[in-house]
Amino acid sequence: MKTKLTLTILGILNLLGATSLILSAIFLPVNELKIVISDNPDVLRMGTLMSYLAGVLFLIIGLILLMSRNCSLVTAKNLLLAYILGELAHVYVLFGIFRNDSLMNFPIEDIIWEIPVLGLAIFGYFKAKE
């Protein structure tokens, strides 16, 4: 699989995730999103701020991936490896920490899409070609 295609797909997915997080933080109250389980306004505000932060981080990742599509094969594989390691940490936090915390509400159907994204990154890394 061409690394340019893998980096493009992953970059677009991250930009879509960033857009979703930022727009939902702007237009939807966090208690409607049901991300944070609390009636405390400070906790709900913290959930909104967390959505902004996560959205900007996804934006940074997406832009880096999209803007590095024309790099060499070695650099692209290094980027994919870094993305895989970061995504493994992200999946652990979502499934291992957030999913089991009494304050957070992350239904499995909302976070299961992380698995195919990780699979694409791994496939793109091992089948990388220019």
C-alpha positions as CSV (number, residue, x, y, z in Angstrom):
1,M,0.0,0.0,0.0
2,K,1.4,3.4,-0.9
3,T,2.3,5.4,2.2
4,K,0.9,8.5,0.6
5,L,-2.6,6.8,0.6
6,T,-2.2,5.6,4.2
7,L,-1.1,9.0,5.4
8,T,-3.9,10.7,3.5
9,I,-6.6,8.4,5.0
10,L,-5.3,8.6,8.5
11,G,-4.9,12.4,8.2
12,I,-8.5,12.9,6.9
13,L,-9.9,10.6,9.7
14,N,-8.0,12.7,12.3
15,L,-9.3,15.9,10.8
16,L,-12.8,14.6,10.8
17,G,-12.4,13.6,14.5
18,A,-11.0,17.0,15.3
19,T,-13.9,18.7,13.6
20,S,-16.4,16.6,15.4
21,L,-14.9,17.2,18.8
22,I,-14.5,20.9,18.4
23,L,-18.0,21.4,16.9
24,S,-19.6,19.3,19.6
25,A,-17.8,21.3,22.3
26,I,-19.1,24.5,20.7
27,F,-22.7,23.6,19.9
28,L,-23.6,20.8,22.4
29,P,-23.6,21.0,26.1
30,V,-21.4,18.2,27.5
31,N,-24.3,16.9,29.6
32,E,-26.2,16.3,26.3
33,L,-23.1,14.4,24.9
34,K,-23.2,12.2,28.0
35,I,-19.4,12.0,28.1
36,V,-19.2,13.0,31.7
37,I,-21.6,11.6,34.3
38,S,-22.2,14.4,36.7
39,D,-24.5,17.3,37.5
40,N,-21.7,19.4,38.8
41,P,-21.3,22.4,36.4
42,D,-17.5,22.5,37.0
43,V,-17.2,18.9,36.0
44,L,-19.4,19.5,32.9
45,R,-17.2,22.5,32.0
46,M,-14.1,20.3,32.4
47,G,-15.6,17.8,29.9
48,T,-16.2,20.6,27.4
49,L,-12.6,21.9,27.8
50,M,-11.4,18.3,27.4
51,S,-13.3,18.1,24.1
52,Y,-11.6,21.3,22.8
53,L,-8.2,20.0,23.8
54,A,-8.7,16.6,22.2
55,G,-10.0,18.2,19.1
56,V,-6.9,20.4,18.7
57,L,-4.6,17.5,19.3
58,F,-6.4,15.5,16.6
59,L,-6.1,18.5,14.3
60,I,-2.4,18.7,14.9
61,I,-2.0,15.0,14.1
62,G,-4.2,15.2,11.0
63,L,-2.3,18.1,9.6
64,I,1.1,16.5,10.2
65,L,0.0,13.3,8.5
66,L,-1.5,15.2,5.5
67,M,1.4,17.5,5.1
68,S,3.9,14.7,5.1
69,R,2.3,12.6,2.3
70,N,5.2,13.3,-0.1
71,C,8.0,12.4,2.3
72,S,10.4,9.5,1.7
73,L,9.5,5.9,2.5
74,V,11.7,5.8,5.6
75,T,10.2,9.0,7.0
76,A,6.7,7.8,6.2
77,K,7.3,4.5,8.0
78,N,8.6,6.4,11.0
79,L,5.5,8.6,11.0
80,L,3.3,5.5,10.8
81,L,5.2,3.8,13.6
82,A,4.8,6.9,15.8
83,Y,1.1,7.0,14.9
84,I,0.7,3.3,15.8
85,L,2.4,3.7,19.2
86,G,0.3,6.8,19.9
87,E,-2.8,5.1,18.8
88,L,-2.1,2.1,21.0
89,A,-1.7,4.5,24.0
90,H,-5.0,6.2,22.9
91,V,-6.8,2.9,22.7
92,Y,-5.5,1.8,26.1
93,V,-6.7,5.1,27.7
94,L,-10.2,4.8,26.0
95,F,-10.7,1.1,26.7
96,G,-8.7,0.6,29.9
97,I,-9.1,3.9,31.8
98,F,-12.0,6.0,30.5
99,R,-14.3,3.0,29.9
100,N,-13.9,1.8,33.5
101,D,-14.1,5.1,35.2
102,S,-17.4,6.0,37.1
103,L,-17.1,9.6,36.0
104,M,-16.7,9.0,32.2
105,N,-19.3,7.5,29.8
106,F,-17.7,6.0,26.7
107,P,-20.1,3.4,25.2
108,I,-18.2,0.8,23.2
109,E,-20.0,1.7,20.0
110,D,-18.5,5.3,20.3
111,I,-14.9,4.1,20.5
112,I,-14.9,0.9,18.5
113,W,-13.9,2.7,15.4
114,E,-10.4,3.1,16.8
115,I,-9.6,-0.5,16.1
116,P,-10.0,-0.3,12.3
117,V,-8.0,2.9,12.3
118,L,-5.2,1.2,14.2
119,G,-5.4,-1.8,11.8
120,L,-5.1,0.5,8.8
121,A,-2.0,2.1,10.3
122,I,-0.4,-1.3,11.1
123,F,-1.3,-2.6,7.6
124,G,0.1,0.6,6.0
125,Y,3.3,0.3,8.0
126,F,4.0,-3.4,7.1
127,K,2.9,-3.1,3.4
128,A,4.5,0.3,2.9
129,K,5.8,1.2,-0.6
130,E,6.4,4.5,-2.4
